[in-house]
């Protein structure tokens, strides 16, 4: 891959940091030769999001109206995203999830969203618009839900001999060097908390956090790597480099589409579920286009693409009127997210994520 191809792939979000560093190292390319992209130089709405969430299918109405795609810089960890915004990285909207909403509210970097400017807001599931910290102290809307789904264990049923589906699969010593956990601290610590059976795995006591650290330290030698993008973990599962990893619904659809034998565990301790969506930045430089982007992402046509392509649920009730029942069955999606959440452990806001990040960095560093 030449320099131009490398830069194009990075811009499109097709390369993870791990992939990029491998290619650059092999080619003898240093970070200094790569230009720095400034988000605030863009002419379109800037959607700071997860890898893969800048695909055109997420927002067709925006493209139809403006004749261009929104800018899509992406992050691997929501804590990283908040740190960049706090340091002056100027964007319009960010895509956090339920576990992080309290942190974004407390950071003071967002503004209230005028829902009268969103033509599809009235069609959203009301329970999703009112999850913890989705609204401000006076009832103003701070968060617009877009997608909902699961975190669980992706595994190769042809390679992993399953005794029982459990989060403990990620600690199976038989498969040392063939396992991977997300590099996201809040998710990793929550999984350890679930396995420990604590009351609230998203807000551990000091004693519980110490036990979670012991569990994650025990797990570290079993890890092939901690993944920071969907494409990285999917490629590794497809090749057999990994035989099990934590992951999300979209990876199931991607790997099935590639003909890779893949299973998605329903852990006996409870599958983890969440809702993600958009927050509007206080200093959004393209406010009108930001509203167009938000409205486009909660439109039924975007939801139809999301369900069919990624396997996530969508926040708009009308989306489900456009989906074939067989597709919903294949993706294990009910028409009501409350039914979905009742079957798992819904991610609650983490009140002190900094201590989780600090602890998990110590684990990864071997401290």
N, C-alpha and C positions, 0 to 999 in steps of 0.2 A: 504494500500500500504506500503510494507516494504521499508527499506532504499535503498536496491539495485534497486528495481523497481522505486523508486522515482528518483534516480540518472540517471537511463536509460531513463526515460521519459524526464527529464530535458535535457539530452544530445541530444536526438532526436528532441527536440523542441516541444514536445506535451503538455507541461505545461506552462502556462503563470505565471508571477510573482504572480498574484493574486491567481491563483489555487495553486501554490506552497506554498504560505504562509498559506493558509487555511489548507492544508494537514499537513504541518509541525506543525502548532499551535495545531491541533487536536491530533497529535501524540506526542506532547511534544518534537519535534526535533528542535534544535537551528541551526542557520546559521553556527555556529562555527564547527559543526560536518561535514559539507559538504566540500569536497576537492575543491580547486580552480583549474580550468583547464587553462593551459597556452597555448594561441593560437600558440605561436612561438615554441612550442614543437612538433607540428604536422609534419608528413612526407609528407602529401599531401597538395595541394593548399588549402589555407584558405579563404573561402568565407564568409565574415562578412555581414549578410543579414537579411531580415525580417523573422519573424517566418513563417514557411511553405515553404520558398524558398530554403530550403536545401533538398528537395525531389529528389530522383533519376531521375524523369522524366524531370527535368530541364536541365540535362547534360548527357544523355546516352552515348555520344561519349567519354566523359572523363572516365567514368567507364570502357567502353570497352577497352580503350587504356591502362589504368593504373591498372585495376583489383581492384580498390578501389574507395570509395567515397571521394570527397573533404571534408575537415573539414567545419562545418557549424555553428559556433557560431552566435547567432542572437540578434538583438536589437529590442526594442519597439518604439524607437524614433530616427530619424536620427541625431538629436542634441546630443543625448547620444552617438551615434556611433562615431561622430567626436571628442567628448570630450575624449573618450576612446583611439582613435588612437593618439590624441595629447599627451595623458599621457603615451604613450609607448606600448599600446596594438598592437602587431605586427601581421598584416594580409596581405594577397596578394591583394584581391579585395574587394570592398565595393559596395553596391547596392543603391545609392541615386536616387532621382527623380528630375524632371525638376525644381521644386521649390527650390531645394537645390544646384544646380550645381555651382552657383556663389560663395557660401560659401565654397565649397570644393576646387574650384580653388584658391580662395584667401587664404585659409589656408596653401597652399604650401605643402600639404602632398601627392600629387599624382605626377605621371610622365606621359609623353606623351606615347601614345600607338602606337606601330609600326604595322600599319594595314596590312602591307605585310605579317605578320605572321598569319593573320586570313584568312582562306580560304573562309569564307562566307561573309566577309565585303562588297564585291562588290554587293552582293544581297540584302543589306539592303535598306530600304526606305531612300533616300537621305535627305529628309526633317528632319527625325529623327536624322540623324548624324550631323545636323547643327542647332539644336535648341540652344537657348541662352546658352553660356558658355560650349557647347559641344566641342568647339575647342579653342586652345590657340591663343595668339596674332599673331602668325606666321602661323596659319592654321593647326598646329599639332592637332591630335585627342586626346582629354582628356577623352572622354566618349563614350561608346559603348551602344547604345540603345538595350533593350531586350524586354520589355513589355510595353503596353499602355492600359489605362482603365479609369474608372470613380471613383469618390467619390460621394456618394449620401446617401439618407436615406433608410435604410432597415426597413421594417415594417411588422407586422403581420396583414394582411387585415381582418382576422377573429376577431381581438381584437381592432384594431385602426379604429375609425370612421373618415375617411378622408373627410375633407371639400374641400380641394384642395391640390394637391401635391406641397409642398413648403418647403424651409428650416425652415420656422416657425413651422413646425411639431415638431422640436426639442425644441420648447419653449411652447408646448401645456400643459397648466396647468391641464387639465383634467387627464393627465397621469403622474402626479408627482410621482417620485420614480420608474418609469418604462421606463425611457429614459437613453440613454448613448451616450456620445460623445467620439471621440478619444482623448487620452491623448497627442497627438502630437500638439504642440502649433501653428505651422505654419498653419496646417489644420483648427484647431478650430477658430483661428483669421480670417482666410480667409472666413470661413463660416459666421462669424458675419459680416464681411465686405460686403460680397455678399448680405446678408439680409438688410444691411443698404443702399445698392445701391451706394457704393463708386466707384470712377473711376477705381482704381487699388486695389483690395482686398488683394493682396499679398505684397503691399508696402503702408501702410496707413500713412497719415500725423499724426502729434501729436494729432491734434483735432479728427481725425477719430479714432485713436487708443483709445483715452479716451472714445469715444462713444461705441466702440467695447467692451471695458472692462465693461462698464455699462450693456451692453446686456448680456455678459457672466456671470456677477455677478447675474443678474436677473435669468439666467438659472440655476445656480448652485444648488439651492434647489430642482430642478426638477430631478436632475441626480441620478440614482441608483449608478453609479460609472463612472469614466472615464476609458475607456478600453485601454489596452495596448497590446492586441494580438487578432488575428482573432478567435482563438479557444474560448477565453473567451466570446466574443460577440455572437458568433454562438451558444454556449451552452446555454447562457442566453436567446436568442431569441427562441431557440427550446423548452426550458422548460417553457417559458412564464414569466420568471423573468423580461425580457425586452419585450416591444412590439414595440419599435422603437429605432434605433441607426444609427449613421453614419457608413458607411462601404464601402467595395469594391466589385468588380464583383465576386471575388472568393467565397465570402460568399453566394451569390445568388445560385451558383452551388452546394456548399456544403449542404445548407439547403434544396434545392429542392431534392437533392439526398437522404436526410434523410426523405423525405415526409413531411417536415414542410411547412405549407402555408406561403409563403414569397413574398413580392412585393418589387420592387426597384423603388423608386420615380424618376420622371423626373421633378424636381422642376421648378415652373414657372419663378423663377429668373435666372435659368440656372443651368444645371448639371455641376459639376466640372470634368475636364479631365486632364490627365497627361501622361508623358512618363518616365519610369524608366530604369535603366541600370547599367553598371559597370564602375567603375574607378579603375585604377591600382595604388597601393601604391608605393611611392618613394622607400621605403626600402623593397619591396616584397621579402620574403625569398625563394620563390619557383617560380622564374620568368617563367621558361619554362612551368611548370604545370599551372601557372596562365594563360598564353596564351592559353593553351589547354582547360582550363575551360571556358574562354571567348568565344572561337570558338565553343565549344560544346553548349553553351547556346544560340547562335544565329543560330544554325543549324536548318533546316526545321523539323527534327524529334522531336527536343525539342519544337519547336513552335507548332507543331501539338498537342503534349501532353498538352502544356500550354493552348491552346484554348479549347480543349475538356474537360480538367479537371478543369481549373480555370476560364475560360471564359474571359481571357484577350486577347487583340490583341498581335501580335508578330511583331518584327522588320524586319523579313526576308520576302521579297515579295514571294519567292518560297514556303513558308509555306502554303500560301493560295491556292496553286494548289493542295494541299493534303487534303483539308478540304471539307467535304460535305456541299453543300449550305444550307441544312436544319439546320445544326449545327450552321453555321454563323448567320442564321436568328434567331434561338432560343436564341443566345447570343447577339443579336443586334450589330453584328460586320460587318462593311463594309470591303471590300478588300483594301481600301485605308485609312490610318489613318487620312489624311487631311479631308476627309468627316466626320469622327468621331469627330475630334476636332472642326469642324465648327459648330457642334450642341451644344457645351458646352462652358464653361469658362476654357481655358487652363491655367494650373498653370505656372505662370511666376516666375523666380528666385526672392527670397526674399533677399533684399540687407542688411538688418540689423536684422537677426533672433534673435540675443541675446535679444533685447528689447521685442520681442514677447514672448520669453521664460520667461523672467523676469515678464512680465505682467501676463501671464497665470498662472505662479506659485503663484502669488499674489491672483489670482481669486480662485484657488484651495485651497489655505490656508485660504481663507476668509478675506484677507487683503483689 
